[in-house]
Every structure is written in C-alpha cells, then in structure tokens.
Amino acid sequence: MADQTAPDILAGLLDIQPDEAQRLLDRFAGGMTAELLDRSRLSVDGLGSFSVVHEQPVRESGADGTRYLPPRNRVEFTPRAKGSDDTAAIASARLDMAADEAQRFAQALSGMFGQLSGSASGLELRGFGSFAAGTGTFRFQPDGSLDELLNIGYGDLKEIVIPEQTAVEAGSAAPERSGMMKLVALLVVALLLLVGGWLLYRHVAPGSVETGSAPAPSASVSAVEEKPESAPRPEAPQAGSLLLRKGRYTVIVATFSSKNGAKQEWRRLSELGHQLRVWPVKSGGDRYYRLVTGDFGSVRAARDSMKSMPKGLPSHSYIQQAPKNVVLYGEEGL
C-alpha cells in the first residue's frame, strides 16, 4: 500500500475528514510562522527546533572594487524526535483551541510526524516549509514566503559594488609601512637640501659678501610683507554630526543601498551598545550609506578600539582612512 499523506494520517488519529485535517495543518503552519516571527524560536515534538539566525553583511574585495552583500535572516533547523514542545501552546494561543483539545492535537501531530519520518511522501506545512524524511529525522526547506517575512526589513537591499581607495584590514600593517616610506623620503629630501647648500656656498667668492649693515630700501620701493596663503576651512558640520578630518581613521561596520536597511542595522547594533554614525557615499550616480564607529588618529588606535567594542560587531568590519574631510551624520542622516 502506498504511503499515506500527512492529512490522511492526522485525520485517522483525530477521527476527522482529511480535508479538515489539511485545514488544521494549514492553520498550525500559520501559527508556527507567527510564533517564529514573534519569538525567533520554537520547538515541535517529533520535528525538532527552529531558530532565526542573523547573518551579518559580507564585504569582499576584488579587482572591480569592494563588493557588499546585504545582511539577512534565515531559519536554522535542528531535527529532534523528542524534546521541548511548543505545539500545545501554539494550538491554544494561535488556533484558539481549548487546553484539552490543544493537548490532543499536539499528541496527534507528534504521532503523525513519527509515521512520516520513515515515509517517502515527506511533509509540507504550507507557508512555513517542507520536510523530507531521512533516517528517522527530517530535512527542512523553508518556504519562500517565510524567508520574505523574516527579511522584510532587508527586502529592498541589493548587492553593492563600490570602487574606492584601498581599505585597511584590521590586522594589516600597511599604514606602518607607508609611514616608514614617508620618513625615508623626508630624510632623502633633507640630505639633498644640505648638499645643495654646501655646493652653493663653495661657488660664492670670498669677500663678495658684505658684513656691514644692509642698506635701507629705496623710498620709491615699498617693502611688502608676504603673508602665507591660508588653507580653506572645511564646512562646519551640522548639529549632531561629526567632522572626520583627512588622514584620520574610522571603522566601517556595514554599507547599504537603502536608508531602511541601514536604519534596521543601526537599531540592531545600537541595542548591542555600538555608537554609530553615517558616512554617505556616492558612486556611479548611486548613493550608499556606510555605518561607521569611532574617530581615530592611527590604525593602531582603531584596531585596539575594535578589540574593546561591544559584542556583535560584524566580522567583515574594517578600518578606513578618510581621503578628505568627511562629515559623519547621526541617525538623522538616514
């Protein structure tokens, strides 16, 4: 005899019709989705446990620039025949069942899962996911609609490619090498100036230099005091913003193509204790939003600060030197 389907098995255990059993399964799948969205975890006896895992944004460097993959949430499933069970609680709270009815429904579901674990027909909970039977357990594939609900805040994000100056990795010693090269160059210039001055002195005839007082300037020629040209001052940042001066460093936490995605990650990281600001970036006519933290005078200081920052800092965070004066905005910049 062919393997029975999930509605057929549940109908026999509850002494109801298969179409009514299917409706119960559909309602229970909706209850599981609501429970997972509210609590980020649930357990179902006979199936296993489900939890929502947050995957941090990923940064990859390539020949075309820096590539950013947006953050996402996914469901992690751990198959388990027995363990803690939220089935009766979901049936009572989400399906409006009485306590005894919810308990009976939970026992029937557990029995159904046990029969299906060795069946080739598998199981589908519409709107939640499908389960393929293995050796006494299940393999889970979440439904596309569940994935969309879990990532509703990241739905408008896309992969970003930004051509930019080379970033400084947290463990890199490149800035130190760069500083050493600059010091060597300065020493060479100083040596050349000393040699040039000595050669100029040798070419000046002795006695051609007058030791008396210099004559006063002619009345027809006015002495003009030259004043060094002052460098243009950077535009003052707005209230609540911060000026990251050229040459200083900050930690790039993540980059987003939309304000909504940046806001969601801002709130998540802020709840963990991170103090964030926004560094707007334009590339190819598009506008992106970098979330950054800290203003440091050296790579070493930025690297040391990263070690003491609150937990939850994305693993692909990196150190960036400001190529010019940059205004970093508060959350109002999103």
C-alpha positions as CSV (number, residue, x, y, z in Angstrom):
1,M,0.0,0.0,0.0
2,A,1.2,3.5,-0.9
3,D,2.4,5.7,1.9
4,Q,-0.3,7.8,3.5
5,T,-0.1,11.6,3.3
6,A,0.1,13.9,6.3
7,P,-3.7,14.8,6.2
8,D,-4.7,11.2,5.9
9,I,-2.6,10.2,9.0
10,L,-3.8,13.2,11.0
11,A,-7.4,12.5,10.0
12,G,-7.2,9.0,11.3
13,L,-5.5,10.0,14.6
14,L,-8.1,12.7,15.3
15,D,-11.1,10.9,13.7
16,I,-11.9,13.7,11.3
17,Q,-12.0,14.1,7.5
18,P,-8.8,14.6,5.5
19,D,-9.9,18.0,4.2
20,E,-10.5,19.2,7.8
21,A,-7.1,17.7,8.8
22,Q,-5.5,19.7,5.9
23,R,-7.1,22.9,7.2
24,L,-5.8,22.2,10.7
25,L,-2.3,21.7,9.3
26,D,-2.5,25.0,7.3
27,R,-3.6,26.9,10.5
28,F,-0.9,25.3,12.5
29,A,1.7,26.3,9.9
30,G,0.5,29.9,10.1
31,G,0.8,29.6,13.9
32,M,4.3,28.4,13.6
33,T,5.2,31.3,11.4
34,A,3.7,33.8,13.8
35,E,5.5,32.2,16.7
36,L,8.8,32.3,14.9
37,L,8.4,35.9,13.9
38,D,7.5,36.9,17.5
39,R,10.0,34.8,19.5
40,S,12.6,33.9,16.9
41,R,12.5,30.3,18.1
42,L,10.1,27.3,18.6
43,S,10.2,23.6,19.2
44,V,7.8,21.0,17.8
45,D,7.8,17.5,19.2
46,G,8.6,14.9,16.5
47,L,10.1,17.5,14.2
48,G,12.8,19.5,16.1
49,S,13.6,23.1,16.9
50,F,13.6,26.2,14.8
51,S,15.5,29.4,15.4
52,V,16.1,32.7,13.5
53,V,19.8,33.3,12.8
54,H,21.0,36.8,11.7
55,E,23.7,36.7,9.1
56,Q,25.9,39.8,9.1
57,P,26.6,41.8,5.9
58,V,29.6,40.4,3.9
59,R,32.4,42.5,2.3
60,E,34.5,41.1,-0.4
61,S,37.4,42.9,-2.2
62,G,38.1,42.4,-5.8
63,A,39.6,44.0,-8.9
64,D,36.4,45.9,-9.6
65,G,36.2,47.4,-6.1
66,T,34.6,46.4,-2.8
67,R,31.5,44.2,-3.0
68,Y,28.9,44.3,-0.2
69,L,26.4,41.5,0.3
70,P,23.4,42.6,2.4
71,P,22.5,41.1,5.8
72,R,19.8,38.6,6.0
73,N,17.9,36.4,8.5
74,R,17.5,32.6,8.0
75,V,15.9,29.7,9.8
76,E,18.2,27.2,11.4
77,F,16.5,23.8,11.9
78,T,17.7,21.1,14.3
79,P,15.9,17.8,13.8
80,R,14.9,16.0,17.0
81,A,12.4,13.3,17.7
82,K,11.8,14.2,21.3
83,G,12.4,17.4,23.3
84,S,10.7,20.6,24.4
85,D,7.4,21.2,22.7
86,D,5.5,24.4,21.9
87,T,2.8,22.6,19.9
88,A,0.0,22.7,22.5
89,A,0.9,26.4,23.4
90,I,0.7,27.4,19.7
91,A,-2.6,25.5,19.2
92,S,-4.1,27.2,22.3
93,A,-2.8,30.7,21.5
94,R,-2.8,30.8,17.8
95,L,-5.6,28.3,16.8
96,D,-8.0,29.2,19.7
97,M,-8.2,25.6,21.0
98,A,-9.2,24.7,24.5
99,A,-6.5,23.3,26.7
100,D,-7.6,19.6,26.4
101,E,-8.2,20.0,22.6
102,A,-4.8,21.6,22.1
103,Q,-3.1,18.7,24.0
104,R,-4.9,16.1,22.0
105,F,-3.9,17.9,18.8
106,A,-0.3,18.0,19.9
107,Q,-0.2,14.3,20.6
108,A,-1.8,13.6,17.2
109,L,0.8,15.8,15.4
110,S,3.7,14.0,17.2
111,G,2.3,10.6,16.1
112,M,1.8,11.9,12.5
113,F,5.5,13.1,12.4
114,G,6.6,9.7,13.7
115,Q,4.8,7.8,11.0
116,L,6.1,10.3,8.3
117,S,9.7,10.1,9.4
118,G,10.1,6.8,7.6
119,S,7.9,7.7,4.7
120,A,8.9,8.7,1.2
121,S,6.0,11.2,0.9
122,G,7.5,13.8,3.3
123,L,5.5,16.7,4.7
124,E,4.6,20.2,3.6
125,L,3.4,22.9,6.0
126,R,2.1,25.5,3.6
127,G,3.6,28.9,4.1
128,F,6.2,27.6,6.5
129,G,8.3,24.9,4.7
130,S,8.6,21.4,3.5
131,F,10.2,18.4,5.3
132,A,11.9,15.4,3.5
133,A,12.2,12.3,5.5
134,G,15.6,11.0,6.4
135,T,16.8,8.2,8.7
136,G,14.3,8.8,11.4
137,T,14.5,12.6,11.2
138,F,13.6,15.3,8.7
139,R,15.5,17.7,6.4
140,F,13.9,21.2,6.3
141,Q,13.5,23.6,3.4
142,P,11.8,26.9,4.4
143,D,9.0,28.3,2.3
144,G,9.8,31.4,0.2
145,S,7.1,33.4,1.9
146,L,8.7,32.7,5.3
147,D,12.0,33.9,4.1
148,E,10.4,37.1,2.8
149,L,8.7,37.7,6.1
150,L,12.0,37.2,8.1
151,N,13.8,39.6,5.8
152,I,11.1,42.2,5.3
153,G,13.4,44.9,6.5
154,Y,16.1,43.9,4.0
155,G,13.9,43.2,1.1
156,D,14.9,46.3,-0.9
157,L,18.7,45.7,-0.4
158,K,20.9,44.6,-3.2
159,E,24.5,43.7,-3.8
160,I,26.7,46.8,-3.9
161,V,30.0,47.3,-5.8
162,I,31.9,50.5,-4.9
163,P,35.2,51.4,-6.5
164,E,37.2,53.0,-3.7
165,Q,40.6,53.5,-2.2
166,T,42.2,50.6,-0.5
167,A,40.8,49.9,2.9
168,V,42.9,48.9,5.8
169,E,42.2,45.5,7.2
170,A,42.1,45.2,11.0
171,G,45.2,43.0,11.0
172,S,47.2,44.8,8.3
173,A,50.5,46.6,8.9
174,A,50.2,48.6,5.6
175,P,49.9,52.0,7.3
176,E,53.0,51.4,9.3
177,R,55.0,50.5,6.1
178,S,53.5,53.6,4.4
179,G,54.6,55.8,7.3
180,M,58.1,54.4,7.2
181,M,58.3,55.1,3.4
182,K,57.3,58.7,4.1
183,L,60.0,59.1,6.7
184,V,62.7,57.8,4.4
185,A,61.5,60.2,1.7
186,L,61.8,63.1,4.1
187,L,65.3,62.1,5.1
188,V,66.4,62.0,1.4
189,V,64.9,65.5,0.8
190,A,66.7,66.9,3.8
191,L,70.0,65.4,2.7
192,L,69.6,66.9,-0.8
193,L,69.0,70.3,0.7
194,L,72.1,70.1,2.8
195,V,74.3,69.1,-0.2
196,G,72.8,71.8,-2.3
197,G,73.5,74.4,0.3
198,W,77.1,73.3,0.7
199,L,77.7,73.5,-3.1
200,L,76.2,77.0,-3.3
201,Y,78.5,78.1,-0.5
202,R,81.5,76.8,-2.4
203,H,80.6,78.8,-5.5
204,V,80.3,82.2,-3.7
205,A,83.7,84.1,-3.8
206,P,85.2,85.0,-0.5
207,G,84.8,88.7,0.2
208,S,81.8,89.1,-2.0
209,V,79.6,89.0,1.0
210,E,79.4,92.4,2.8
211,T,79.5,92.2,6.5
212,G,78.2,95.7,7.1
213,S,74.6,96.7,7.7
214,A,72.2,96.2,4.8
215,P,71.1,99.4,3.0
216,A,67.7,100.8,3.7
217,P,65.2,100.2,1.0
218,S,64.7,103.0,-1.6
219,A,61.8,105.3,-0.8
220,S,60.3,104.6,-4.2
221,V,60.1,100.9,-3.4
222,S,57.8,99.9,-0.6
223,A,58.6,96.8,1.5
224,V,55.8,94.3,1.2
225,E,55.4,91.7,3.9
226,E,54.2,88.4,2.3
227,K,51.6,86.5,4.2
228,P,51.2,82.7,3.8
229,E,48.0,81.8,2.0
230,S,45.6,80.3,4.4
231,A,44.1,76.9,3.6
232,P,40.3,76.8,3.0
233,R,38.4,75.8,6.1
234,P,36.2,72.8,5.8
235,E,32.5,73.3,6.0
236,A,31.3,73.1,9.6
237,P,29.3,70.0,10.3
238,Q,25.6,70.3,11.2
239,A,24.4,69.9,14.8
240,G,24.7,66.2,15.8
241,S,27.2,65.4,13.2
242,L,31.0,65.0,13.4
243,L,33.8,66.0,11.1
244,L,36.2,63.2,10.3
245,R,39.3,65.0,9.1
246,K,41.5,63.9,6.2
247,G,44.0,61.3,7.2
248,R,42.1,60.1,10.3
249,Y,40.6,56.6,10.6
250,T,37.2,55.1,11.3
251,V,35.7,51.6,11.4
252,I,33.4,50.7,8.6
253,V,30.7,48.4,10.1
254,A,28.4,47.9,7.0
255,T,27.4,49.6,3.8
256,F,23.8,49.7,2.5
257,S,22.0,50.8,-0.7
258,S,18.9,52.0,1.1
259,K,18.0,54.1,4.2
260,N,15.6,51.4,5.5
261,G,18.2,48.7,5.5
262,A,20.8,51.0,7.2
263,K,18.2,52.0,9.8
264,Q,17.4,48.4,10.7
265,E,21.1,47.5,11.1
266,W,21.6,50.8,13.1
267,R,18.9,49.9,15.6
268,R,20.2,46.3,15.9
269,L,23.8,47.3,16.6
270,S,22.7,50.3,18.8
271,E,20.8,47.9,21.0
272,L,24.1,46.0,21.5
273,G,25.8,49.2,22.6
274,H,27.6,50.4,19.5
275,Q,27.8,54.2,18.9
276,L,27.3,54.6,15.1
277,R,27.4,57.4,12.6
278,V,26.5,57.6,8.9
279,W,29.1,58.2,6.1
280,P,27.2,58.9,2.9
281,V,29.0,57.7,-0.3
282,K,28.2,58.4,-3.9
283,S,29.3,56.0,-6.7
284,G,28.2,55.9,-10.3
285,G,25.3,58.2,-9.6
286,D,24.0,56.0,-6.8
287,R,24.0,56.9,-3.1
288,Y,25.1,54.5,-0.3
289,Y,25.1,54.6,3.4
290,R,28.1,53.5,5.5
291,L,27.6,52.8,9.2
292,V,30.8,53.7,11.0
293,T,32.1,53.9,14.5
294,G,34.9,55.9,16.0
295,D,37.4,58.6,15.0
296,F,41.0,57.6,15.4
297,G,44.4,59.2,14.8
298,S,46.1,55.9,13.8
299,V,45.4,52.4,12.6
300,R,46.8,51.0,15.8
301,A,44.3,53.1,17.8
302,A,41.4,52.0,15.7
303,R,42.5,48.3,15.9
304,D,42.9,48.5,19.6
305,S,39.4,50.1,20.0
306,M,37.8,47.3,17.9
307,K,39.0,44.8,20.4
308,S,37.2,46.5,23.2
309,M,33.9,47.3,21.3
310,P,30.7,45.7,22.4
311,K,29.9,42.3,21.0
312,G,28.0,41.9,17.8
313,L,30.4,43.9,15.6
314,P,30.2,42.3,12.1
315,S,33.1,40.1,11.3
316,H,33.7,41.9,8.0
317,S,34.2,45.3,9.6
318,Y,37.3,47.1,8.5
319,I,39.4,50.3,9.1
320,Q,39.2,53.1,6.6
321,Q,41.3,56.3,6.3
322,A,39.4,59.5,5.3
323,P,40.8,60.6,1.9
324,K,39.4,64.1,2.6
325,N,37.4,65.9,5.3
326,V,34.2,64.0,5.7
327,V,31.1,64.8,7.6
328,L,29.6,61.9,9.6
329,Y,26.0,62.2,10.5
330,G,23.9,60.9,13.3
331,E,20.8,58.8,12.9
332,E,19.0,61.8,11.4
333,G,21.3,61.3,8.4
334,L,19.2,58.2,7.5
